[in-house]
Amino acid sequence: MRLSNQAQRRSSGSFLCFFLLLSCGGILAAGDITSLYPGARANSMGSAFASVADDPYAIFYNPAGLTQIKTVEIAGGLGRRLTQSGNAGETSFCYTRPLPDAENTVFGFGYDALRQAKLGKRDSFLFGWSDQFTLKYFQLPVMWGVNFKILSLRYTDKSHFGLGADAGFIVSSKNDLKTGLVLSDLDTGVGDSLTTFTIANSWTHGNTLFAMDLRIRGNYSEFFPGVEHKLYNDLLRLRAGKGINLEGGDFLAAGFGFNLDPLVIDLSYSLPWEGMNAKAGLYEFNFTYKFEAPNFSEKLIEEASGKVSELNTRIDDLRKRRNDLEVQINRYQTHKGSLEADLTLMQTRMRELEEQVKQLEIEAIDAEFKKGNPPKKHAPVKKEEKWPKLHKVLNGETLRSIAAKYYGNQNLWQLVYDANQDKIFRGLPKEGEVLSIPAPTRK
């Protein structure tokens, strides 16, 4: 289906805004290893994931998104980050489980290990809890979630061990819009404050998802735009976004995912702005396995069955509407003759009334004249009747009754018959027909 000009301009404007934001750098200085999160899908979208958060790695970006997971899932991955100080290796693991006695409550666990000789080492253990409710006044679903964290940061000159927490919300609207709010890294025992506030928005247009996160930590803030496009019935997803600036290395993050349900494979790679030889970027691989989830072919069959059922319902509805129209058409055709006869009779009566009005007007003028000049007495003049007359046949009427009504003699029925032979059936006039009554030329 073609989009309207307004929709095309809106879509083009969205792409333009996305690439403009994709090309701009951070507002202030870039982050450090404490601002990095795992997940090949999220990182290939430039980490703009706080309002999307619909896979196990949501626990790192917005724990509220865990409630969108409906089956037990495990995920793991390996990554390598390129920096001016050397390469950093990353390992991650996630586990999510919906609680059997609660419809939308999901428990999650996440682990992330980052290792780099000069930047330091980081281990994060996250325990997440997510649920949802409906905002009654607006009738909008609201997802919420919290994390409990155990952190270990080890630099060359010092080490930190601390506890922390995250909290997040996601509000969904009926226009495929999602807004996320996250307050993360509320940590103690890790030195400087790492508290981060994230405002996120995402919008789905057809098969394309646009996302954007604004992340604020102390005096550092930065926009992270990202995009994801589905192909081949969601078998393949292409992604792009602005990568996280680490040690001054800017790059375009990109990647793709294979949806081979119950197995999902995600890959992320980087294109540095300064050339392929620049020490900047991320290369990451993730897998996700969904227990008790239908495989891809079963999902296609289920979607096809749903579409067939929907089409059959629409066909049945159209057939019912067609039958209703046919009944109305037959009813109209049945009453059409009667309505046309009524119209003809009313038009005739209207002409007769017009003649009577004219006659009354003449009589009124004569009466005014006769007030001062009384007329001489004359023999009464019989008013001449106008023939032929029209008569609509009522139920039970016969030619004899009609002749008696107009001629005062039922034996003159032959006159009525001769003038209306096409409207007489077996000696009786058809009910509803309009007969022409001729002058009584015979006695």
QUINORUR-V166807 format. One record per pair of residues at least 24 apart in sequence whose C-alpha atoms are under 10 Angstrom apart, sorted by the first residue. I is the first residue (numbers start at 1). J is the second residue. D is the distance in Angstrom with one decimal. If there is no record, write none. Layout:
I&J&D  I&J&D
This chain:
11&205&8.4  14&210&8.5  15&210&8.9  15&227&9.4  17&225&9.7  18&210&8.0  18&211&8.9  18&212&8.7  18&225&6.7  18&226&7.7  18&227&8.3  18&241&9.0  19&225&8.5  19&226&9.3  19&227&9.9  19&241&8.9  19&242&9.4  20&225&9.6  21&212&9.3  21&223&7.6  21&224&8.0  21&225&6.6  21&226&9.5  21&241&9.6  21&242&8.5  22&46&8.9  22&212&9.9  22&223&8.6  22&224&7.5  22&225&6.0  22&226&7.8  22&240&9.2  22&241&6.5  22&242&5.3  22&243&9.0  22&251&9.8  22&252&8.0  22&253&9.9  23&225&9.6  23&241&9.5  23&242&7.5  23&250&9.6  23&251&9.3  23&252&8.5  23&273&9.3  24&222&9.6  24&223&8.6  24&224&9.6  24&242&8.7  24&250&9.8  25&222&7.7  25&223&8.1  25&224&9.3  25&242&8.6  25&243&9.8  25&244&9.5  25&245&8.2  25&250&7.7  25&251&9.9  26&220&8.4  26&221&6.8  26&222&4.6  26&223&6.6  26&224&8.6  26&242&9.9  26&244&8.8  26&245&7.7  26&250&9.5  27&219&9.7  27&220&7.3  27&221&5.8  27&222&5.4  27&223&7.8  28&216&10.0  28&219&7.4  28&220&5.2  28&221&6.0  28&222&7.0  29&219&8.6  29&220&6.1  29&221&8.0  29&222&8.8  29&245&8.5  29&246&9.3  29&247&9.1  29&248&8.3  30&220&7.3  30&221&8.4  30&222&8.2  30&244&7.5  30&245&5.1  30&246&5.8  30&247&6.9  30&248&6.8  30&249&9.0  30&250&9.5  31&217&9.0  31&220&7.8  31&221&9.1  31&222&9.4  31&244&7.5  31&245&6.6  31&246&5.9  31&247&7.9  31&248&9.3  32&119&8.2  32&244&9.5  32&245&8.7  32&246&6.2  32&247&7.7  33&88&9.7  33&114&8.0  33&115&9.5  33&116&9.4  33&119&7.2  33&120&7.9  33&121&8.3  33&122&7.7  33&153&9.5  33&246&8.0  33&247&10.0  34&114&9.6  34&120&10.0  34&121&9.6  34&122&7.7  34&123&10.0  34&124&9.9  34&153&8.5  34&185&9.1  34&194&7.6  35&185&9.3  35&194&8.3  35&196&8.8  35&215&9.8  35&217&9.1  35&244&8.8  35&246&9.4  36&60&9.6  36&112&10.0  36&114&9.0  36&244&7.9  36&245&10.0  36&246&9.1  37&61&7.6  37&90&9.6  37&92&9.4  37&112&8.0  37&113&9.9  37&114&9.5  37&124&10.0  37&244&10.0  38&76&9.6  38&77&8.1  38&78&8.7  38&79&7.9  38&90&7.7  38&91&8.0  38&92&6.6  38&93&9.1  38&110&10.0  38&111&9.3  38&112&7.0  38&113&9.1  38&114&9.3  38&284&8.5  38&285&9.9  38&286&9.3  39&75&9.3  39&76&8.5  39&77&7.3  39&78&9.0  39&79&8.7  39&91&9.8  39&92&8.0  39&93&9.5  39&94&9.8  39&112&9.8  39&266&8.5  39&267&9.2  39&268&8.8  39&284&7.7  39&285&8.1  39&286&6.8  39&287&9.5  40&76&9.9  40&77&7.8  40&78&8.8  40&79&8.1  40&254&9.5  40&255&7.7  40&256&8.8  40&257&8.9  40&265&9.1  40&266&5.8  40&267&5.6  40&268&5.2  40&269&8.6  40&282&9.2  40&283&8.1  40&284&5.4  40&285&5.9  40&286&5.8  40&287&9.0  41&228&9.3  41&237&9.6  41&238&9.7  41&239&7.8  41&240&9.6  41&254&9.2  41&255&7.3  41&256&7.6  41&257&7.3  41&265&9.2  41&266&5.9  41&267&7.0  41&268&6.9  41&284&9.0  41&285&9.0  41&286&8.0  42&226&8.8  42&228&10.0  42&239&9.2  42&240&9.7  42&241&9.2  42&253&9.9  42&255&9.6  42&266&9.6  42&268&8.9  43&226&9.1  43&239&9.4  43&240&8.8  43&241&7.9  43&242&8.8  43&243&7.1  43&244&8.5  43&253&7.0  43&254&8.1  43&255&8.5  43&267&9.4  43&268&6.8  43&269&8.9  43&270&9.7  43&282&8.2  43&283&9.3  43&284&8.4  44&226&7.9  44&227&8.9  44&228&9.0  44&238&9.0  44&239&5.9  44&240&5.6  44&241&6.2  44&242&8.3  44&243&7.7  44&252&8.7  44&253&5.0  44&254&4.6  44&255&5.0  44&256&7.7  44&257&9.8  44&266&9.0  44&267&7.7  44&268&5.0  44&269&7.0  44&270&8.1  44&282&8.8  44&283&9.2  44&284&8.8  45&210&9.3  45&211&8.1  45&212&9.2  45&224&8.4  45&225&7.2  45&226&4.3  45&227&5.9  45&228&7.1  45&238&9.4  45&239&5.7  45&240&4.9  45&241&4.3  45&242&7.1  45&243&7.9  45&252&9.3  45&253&6.6  45&254&6.7  45&255&7.8  45&256&9.7  45&268&8.8  46&211&9.3  46&212&8.8  46&213&9.1  46&223&9.5  46&224&5.8  46&225&6.2  46&226&5.4  46&227&8.6  46&239&9.0  46&240&6.8  46&241&4.0  46&242&4.5  46&243&4.6  46&244&6.8  46&251&9.5  46&252&7.8  46&253&5.8  46&254&8.0  47&211&9.4  47&212&8.7  47&213&7.9  47&223&9.9  47&224&6.6  47&225&7.9  47&226&7.4  47&240&9.9  47&241&7.6  47&242&8.0  47&243&7.2  47&244&7.6  47&253&9.1  48&200&7.5  48&201&8.7  48&202&8.7  48&210&9.1  48&211&5.8  48&212&5.2  48&213&5.0  48&214&8.5  48&215&9.5  48&223&8.6  48&224&5.4  48&225&5.7  48&226&5.6  48&227&8.5  48&241&7.8  48&242&8.8  48&243&9.5  49&180&9.2  49&200&7.8  49&201&8.9  49&202&8.6  49&211&7.1  49&212&7.7  49&213&7.2  49&224&9.1  49&225&9.3  49&226&8.3  50&168&8.7  50&169&9.2  50&170&8.3  50&178&9.7  50&179&8.5  50&180&5.9  50&181&7.6  50&182&7.4  50&198&7.6  50&199&7.9  50&200&5.8  50&201&7.9  50&202&8.9  50&211&8.8  50&212&8.5  50&213&6.8  50&214&9.6  50&215&9.9  51&168&9.6  51&169&8.5  51&170&6.2  51&171&8.4  51&172&9.2  51&177&9.3  51&178&6.0  51&179&5.6  51&180&4.5  51&181&7.8  51&182&9.2  51&198&9.7  51&199&8.4  51&200&5.4  51&201&5.6  51&202&6.0  51&203&9.4  51&211&7.5  51&212&8.3  51&213&8.0  52&170&8.6  52&178&7.5  52&179&8.8  52&180&8.2  52&200&8.7  52&201&8.3  52&202&6.8  52&203&9.3  52&209&9.1  52&210&9.7  52&211&7.7  52&212&9.8  53&170&9.1  53&180&9.3  55&94&9.6  55&96&8.9  55&288&8.4  56&93&9.0  56&94&5.9  56&95&6.5  56&96&6.1  56&97&9.6  56&108&7.5  56&109&8.5  56&110&8.2  56&288&8.0  56&289&10.0  57&92&9.2  57&93&8.6  57&94&6.6  57&95&8.9  57&96&9.4  57&108&9.4  57&109&9.4  57&110&7.6  57&111&9.8  57&288&9.7  58&94&9.4  58&96&10.0  58&108&9.3  58&110&9.4  58&128&9.7  59&94&8.2  59&95&9.5  59&96&9.1  59&107&9.7  59&108&6.9  59&109&7.4  59&110&6.7  59&111&9.7  59&126&7.4  59&127&8.1  59&128&6.4  59&129&8.9  59&130&9.5  59&145&8.9  59&146&8.8  59&147&7.5  59&166&9.2  59&168&10.0  60&94&9.5  60&109&9.7  60&110&7.4  60&111&9.1  60&112&9.1  60&124&9.7  60&125&10.0  60&126&7.9  60&128&9.3  60&147&8.9  60&166&9.0  60&184&9.2  61&166&9.2  61&167&9.9  61&168&8.8  61&182&8.0  61&183&10.0  61&184&8.5  61&198&9.2  62&128&9.6  62&130&9.7  62&144&8.8  62&145&7.5  62&146&8.4  62&147&9.0  62&166&8.0  62&167&7.4  62&168&5.5  62&169&7.5  62&170&8.4  62&180&7.9  62&181&8.1  62&182&6.2  62&183&8.8  62&184&8.4  62&198&9.3  63&106&9.7  63&107&9.6  63&108&8.4  63&126&9.8  63&127&9.4  63&128&6.2  63&129&6.9  63&130&6.3  63&131&9.5  63&143&9.1  63&144&7.2  63&145&4.7  63&146&5.7  63&147&6.5  63&166&7.6  63&167&6.9  63&168&6.1  63&169&8.1  63&170&9.5  63&182&8.6  63&184&9.8  64&106&9.5  64&128&8.8  64&129&7.8  64&130&5.3  64&131&7.1  64&132&8.1  64&142&8.9  64&143&5.3  64&144&4.2  64&145&3.8  64&146&7.0  64&147&9.4  64&166&9.9  64&167&7.6  64&168&5.4  64&169&5.4  64&170&6.3  64&171&9.8  64&180&8.7  64&181&9.3  64&182&8.8  65&106&9.5  65&129&9.8  65&130&7.3  65&131&8.7  65&132&9.5  65&143&6.8  65&144&7.5  65&145&7.4  65&168&8.5  65&169&8.0  65&170&7.1  65&180&9.3  66&96&7.6  66&97&9.1  66&98&8.8  66&104&9.2  66&105&8.4  66&106&6.1  66&107&7.6  66&108&7.2  66&128&8.2  66&129&7.6  66&130&5.7  66&131&7.9  66&132&9.9  66&143&8.7  66&144&8.8  66&145&7.6  66&146&9.9  67&96&9.6  67&97&9.6  67&98&7.7  67&103&9.2  67&104&5.6  67&105&6.0  67&106&5.4  67&107&8.5  67&108&9.7  67&129&8.4  67&130&5.4  67&131&5.5  67&132&7.0  67&143&7.0  67&144&8.1  67&145&8.2  68&98&9.5  68&104&7.8  68&105&9.3  68&106&8.4  68&130&9.0  68&131&8.9  68&132&9.3  68&143&8.5  69&96&7.7  69&97&8.1  69&98&7.3  69&104&8.7  69&105&9.5  69&106&7.4  69&107&9.9  69&130&10.0  69&290&9.6  70&96&9.3  70&97&8.0  70&98&6.3  70&99&9.6  70&103&9.0  70&104&8.0  70&105&9.4  70&106&8.2  70&290&9.3  70&291&9.9  70&292&9.9  70&293&8.9  71&96&8.0  71&97&6.6  71&98&6.3  71&99&9.6  71&106&9.3  71&289&9.9  71&290&6.4  71&291&6.3  71&292&6.7  71&293&6.7  72&96&5.7  72&97&4.6  72&98&6.6  72&99&9.5  72&106&9.3  72&107&9.7  72&108&9.7  72&289&8.5  72&290&6.0  72&291&5.4  72&292&7.5  72&293&8.6  73&97&6.7  73&98&9.3  73&108&9.4  73&262&9.3  73&263&9.8  73&288&6.8  73&289&5.6  73&290&4.5  73&291&6.0  73&292&9.2  73&293&9.3  74&108&9.7  74&109&9.5  74&110&9.8  74&263&10.0  74&287&8.3  74&288&5.7  74&289&5.5  74&290&6.8  74&291&8.4  75&110&9.2  75&263&9.7  75&264&9.1  75&265&9.6  75&286&7.0  75&287&5.5  75&288&4.2  75&289&6.4  75&290&8.9  76&110&9.5  76&111&9.2  76&112&9.6  76&285&8.4  76&286&5.6  76&287&5.7  76&288&6.8  76&289&9.2  77&112&9.5  77&265&9.7  77&266&9.1  77&267&9.6  77&284&7.1  77&285&5.3  77&286&4.1  77&287&6.3  77&288&8.9  78&112&9.9  78&113&9.8  78&267&10.0  78&283&8.5  78&284&5.7  78&285&5.4  78&286&6.7  78&287&9.5  79&114&9.1  79&267&9.6  79&268&8.8  79&269&9.8  79&282&7.0  79&283&5.5  79&284&3.9  79&285&6.2  79&286&8.5  80&114&9.2  80&115&9.5  80&116&10.0  80&269&9.7  80&281&8.4  80&282&5.7  80&283&5.3  80&284&6.3  80&285&9.3  81&114&9.5  81&115&9.8  81&116&9.2  81&246&9.2  81&269&10.0  81&270&9.7  81&279&9.0  81&280&7.3  81&281&5.8  81&282&4.4  81&283&6.5  81&284&8.4  82&246&8.7  82&247&9.7  82&249&8.7  82&270&9.6  82&278&8.7  82&279&5.3  82&280&4.7  82&281&5.2  82&282&6.2  82&283&8.4  83&116&9.7  83&119&9.4  83&245&9.6  83&246&6.8  83&247&6.4  83&248&8.5  83&249&7.1  83&278&8.7  83&279&5.1  83&280&5.1  83&281&7.4  83&282&9.3  84&246&8.8  84&247&6.6  84&248&8.4  84&249&7.9  84&278&8.6  84&279&5.5  84&280&7.3  85&116&8.6  85&117&8.4  85&118&6.4  85&119&7.3  85&247&8.1  85&279&8.7  86&116&7.3  86&117&7.7  86&118&7.6  86&119&8.6  86&279&8.0  86&280&9.7  87&115&8.8  87&116&6.6  87&117&8.5  87&118&9.5  87&119&9.6  87&279&8.5  87&280&9.2  87&281&9.8  87&282&9.6  88&114&6.8  88&115&5.5  88&116&4.5  88&117&7.8  88&118&9.3  88&119&8.3  88&120&9.1  88&121&9.2  88&282&9.4  89&113&8.2  89&114&5.8  89&115&5.3  89&116&6.7  89&117&10.0  89&121&9.7  89&282&9.9  89&283&9.8  89&284&9.7  90&114&4.5  90&115&6.4  90&116&9.0  90&121&9.8  90&122&9.4  90&123&9.9  90&283&9.9  90&284&8.6  91&115&8.9  91&123&9.7  91&284&9.5  91&285&9.8  91&286&9.8  92&123&9.8  92&124&9.4  92&286&8.7  93&125&9.8  93&286&9.3  93&287&9.7  93&288&9.8  94&125&10.0  94&126&9.2  94&127&10.0  94&288&8.9  95&127&9.7  95&128&10.0  95&288&9.5  95&289&9.8  96&127&9.9  96&128&8.8  96&129&9.6  96&290&9.7  97&129&9.9  97&291&9.9  98&129&9.8  98&130&9.3  98&131&9.8  102&131&9.0  103&131&8.7  103&132&9.4  104&130&7.8  104&131&5.4  104&132&6.4  104&133&8.9  104&143&9.3  105&129&7.3  105&130&5.6  105&131&4.5  105&132&7.5  105&144&9.9  105&145&9.4  106&130&5.3  106&131&6.6  106&132&9.9  106&145&9.1  107&131&9.2  107&145&9.6  107&147&9.9  108&147&8.8  109&147&9.1  109&148&9.7  109&149&9.9  110&147&9.8  110&149&9.4  111&149&9.8  111&150&9.7  112&151&9.9  113&152&9.6  114&153&9.7  115&154&9.6  116&155&9.4  117&155&8.6  117&156&8.0  118&155&7.7  118&156&7.1  119&154&9.2  119&155&6.9  119&156&8.2  119&247&9.9  120&153&7.4  120&154&5.7  120&155&4.4  120&156&6.6  120&157&9.5  120&158&9.7  120&159&9.4  121&152&8.0  121&153&5.8  121&154&5.1  121&155&6.4  121&156&9.0  121&159&9.2  122&151&7.4  122&152&5.6  122&153&4.7  122&154&6.4  122&155&8.8  122&159&9.8  122&160&9.6  122&161&9.9  123&150&8.2  123&151&5.8  123&152&5.1  123&153&6.7  123&154&8.9  123&161&9.6  124&149&6.9  124&150&5.9  124&151&4.8  124&152&6.6  124&153&8.8  124&162&10.0  124&163&9.8  125&149&5.6  125&150&5.1  125&151&6.5  125&152&9.0  125&163&9.6  125&164&10.0  126&150&6.6  126&151&8.8  126&164&9.2  126&165&8.7  126&166&9.3  127&165&9.3  127&166&9.9  128&165&9.4  128&166&8.8  128&167&9.4  129&167&9.7  130&167&9.7  130&168&9.2  130&169&9.5  131&169&9.9  132&169&9.2  132&170&9.2  132&171&9.7  134&171&9.5  135&171&9.2  138&173&9.3  139&172&10.0  139&173&9.0  139&174&9.6  140&171&7.0  140&172&6.3  140&173&6.2  140&174&8.0  141&170&8.5  141&171&6.2  141&172&5.9  141&173&7.7  141&174&9.8  142&169&7.0  142&170&5.8  142&171&4.7  142&172&6.7  142&173&9.5  142&178&9.9  142&179&9.8  142&180&9.8  143&168&8.3  143&169&5.5  143&170&5.0  143&171&6.4  143&172&8.4  143&180&9.2  144&168&5.7  144&169&4.5  144&170&6.5  144&171&8.9  144&180&9.6  144&181&9.6  144&182&9.7  145&169&6.7  145&170&9.1  145&182&9.5  146&182&9.7  146&183&9.6  146&184&9.4  147&184&8.7  147&185&9.6  148&185&9.9  148&186&9.7  148&187&9.8  149&185&8.5  149&186&9.1  149&187&8.1  150&187&8.9  150&188&9.9  151&185&9.8  151&187&8.3  151&188&9.3  151&189&8.8  151&190&7.8  152&189&9.4  152&190&7.8  153&189&9.9  153&190&7.0  153&191&9.5  154&190&9.7  158&191&10.0  159&189&9.9  159&190&8.2  159&191&9.2  160&188&9.5  160&189&6.3  160&190&4.9  160&191&7.0  161&187&9.9  161&188&8.5  161&189&5.8  161&190&5.9  161&191&9.2  162&187&6.6  162&188&5.3  162&189&4.3  162&190&5.5  162&191&9.0  163&187&5.6  163&188&5.6  163&189&6.8  163&190&8.2  164&188&6.1  164&189&8.8  164&190&9.4  164&194&9.9  164&195&9.6  165&195&9.7  166&195&9.2  166&196&9.4  167&197&10.0  168&197&9.8  168&198&9.1  170&200&9.0  170&201&9.3  171&201&9.7  172&202&9.7  173&203&9.9  175&203&8.2  175&204&8.5  175&205&9.4  176&202&8.2  176&203&5.7  176&204&5.5  176&205&7.6  176&206&9.6  176&209&9.5  177&201&7.3  177&202&5.8  177&203&4.6  177&204&6.8  177&205&9.4  177&209&9.9  177&210&9.7  177&211&9.8  178&202&5.3  178&203&6.5  178&204&8.9  178&211&9.2  179&203&9.0  179&211&9.8  179&212&9.8  179&213&9.8  180&213&8.7  181&213&9.6  181&214&9.9  182&215&9.2  183&215&9.9  183&216&9.8  184&217&9.7  185&217&9.6  193&217&8.7  193&218&8.0  194&218&7.9  196&220&9.5  196&221&9.4  197&221&9.4  198&222&9.8  198&223&9.8  199&223&9.7  200&224&9.3  200&225&9.7  201&225&9.7  202&226&9.2  202&227&9.3  203&227&9.7  204&228&9.3  204&229&9.6  205&229&9.6  206&230&9.1  207&231&7.6  207&233&9.3  207&234&8.5  207&237&9.6  208&237&9.5  208&238&9.5  208&239&9.7  209&239&9.3  210&239&10.0  210&241&9.9  211&241&9.1  212&241&9.3  226&253&8.8  226&254&9.2  227&254&9.4  228&254&9.7  228&255&9.3  228&256&8.7  228&257&9.8  229&256&9.3  230&256&9.7  230&257&9.4  233&259&9.5  233&296&9.7  233&300&8.1  233&303&10.0  234&258&8.3  234&259&6.7  234&260&9.5  234&296&9.5  234&300&10.0  235&259&4.8  235&260&6.8  235&261&9.0  235&264&9.6  235&296&8.1  236&260&9.0  236&265&9.9  236&266&9.9  237&266&9.0  238&266&10.0  238&267&9.9  239&267&9.7  239&268&8.6  240&268&9.1  240&269&9.5  240&270&9.4  241&270&9.7  242&270&9.5  242&271&9.9  243&269&9.9  243&270&7.9  243&271&9.2  243&272&9.1  243&280&9.3  243&281&7.2  243&282&8.2  244&280&9.5  244&281&8.2  244&282&9.2  245&280&8.2  245&281&8.5  246&279&10.0  246&280&7.5  246&281&8.5  247&279&9.4  247&280&8.4  248&279&9.6  248&280&8.2  249&273&8.2  249&274&8.4  249&278&7.7  249&279&6.8  249&280&4.8  249&281&7.3  250&274&7.8  250&278&9.2  250&279&9.4  250&280&6.6  250&281&7.6  251&275&9.1  251&276&9.7  251&278&9.2  251&279&9.7  251&280&6.6  251&281&6.0  251&282&8.9  252&280&9.8  252&281&7.9  252&282&9.7  253&281&7.5  253&282&7.6  253&283&9.2  254&282&9.5  254&283&9.6  255&283&9.2  255&284&9.2  255&285&9.8  257&285&9.9  257&286&9.3  257&287&9.5  258&287&9.6  259&288&9.6  259&295&9.5  259&296&7.5  260&288&9.9  260&289&9.5  260&295&7.1  260&296&5.7  260&297&8.9  261&288&9.2  261&289&7.8  261&290&7.3  261&291&9.7  261&293&7.4  261&294&6.8  261&295&4.5  261&296&4.8  261&297&8.4  261&298&9.2  261&299&8.4  262&288&8.0  262&289&5.6  262&290&4.9  262&291&6.9  262&292&8.0  262&293&5.8  262&294&6.5  262&295&5.2  262&296&7.1  263&287&7.1  263&288&5.8  263&289&4.7  263&290&6.5  263&291&9.2  263&293&9.5  263&295&8.2  263&296&9.0  264&288&5.0  264&289&6.4  264&290&8.3  265&289&9.0  337&432&8.4  337&433&8.6  338&392&10.0  338&431&9.3  338&432&6.1  338&433&7.7  338&434&9.5  339&432&9.3  340&433&9.9  340&434&10.0  341&392&7.8  341&432&7.2  341&433&6.7  341&434&6.3  342&392&8.1  342&432&8.4  342&433&9.2  342&434&8.4  344&390&9.4  344&392&9.9  344&434&8.3  345&390&7.2  345&391&7.9  345&392&7.4  345&434&7.4  345&435&10.0  348&389&9.1  348&390&7.8  349&390&9.0  352&386&9.8  385&439&8.9  386&438&9.5  386&439&8.2  387&436&9.0  387&437&7.3  387&438&5.9  387&439&5.4  387&440&9.0  388&419&9.9  388&435&9.7  388&436&6.1  388&437&5.1  388&438&4.4  388&439&5.9  388&440&9.5  389&434&9.9  389&435&8.2  389&436&5.7  389&437&4.9  389&438&6.7  389&439&8.3  390&434&6.3  390&435&5.6  390&436&4.8  390&437&5.9  390&438&9.0  391&432&9.5  391&433&8.2  391&434&5.3  391&435&5.1  391&436&6.5  391&437&7.1  392&429&9.8  392&430&9.5  392&431&7.9  392&432&5.9  392&433&5.6  392&434&4.3  392&435&6.2  392&436&9.1  393&429&6.9  393&430&6.8  393&431&5.0  393&432&5.1  393&433&5.6  393&434&6.3  393&435&7.2  394&429&9.2  394&430&8.6  394&431&5.6  394&432&6.3  394&433&8.5  394&434&9.7  395&429&9.6  395&430&8.8  395&431&5.8  395&432&8.1  396&428&9.3  396&429&9.4  396&430&9.8  396&431&8.1  397&428&8.1  397&429&7.6  397&430&9.2  397&431&8.2  398&424&9.9  398&427&8.3  398&428&5.8  398&429&6.5  398&430&9.4  398&431&9.9  399&424&9.1  399&427&7.9  399&428&6.7  399&429&6.9  400&428&9.7  402&429&9.8  402&435&9.8  402&437&8.9  403&437&8.6  403&440&9.5  406&437&7.9  406&438&9.6  406&439&9.3  406&440&8.8  407&437&9.6  407&438&9.9  407&439&8.6  407&440&6.6  407&443&9.2  408&440&10.0  409&440&9.9  409&443&8.4  411&443&8.6  412&440&7.8  412&441&9.6  412&442&7.5  412&443&7.1  414&442&9.8  415&439&8.4  415&440&7.5  415&441&8.6  415&442&8.2  416&440&9.6
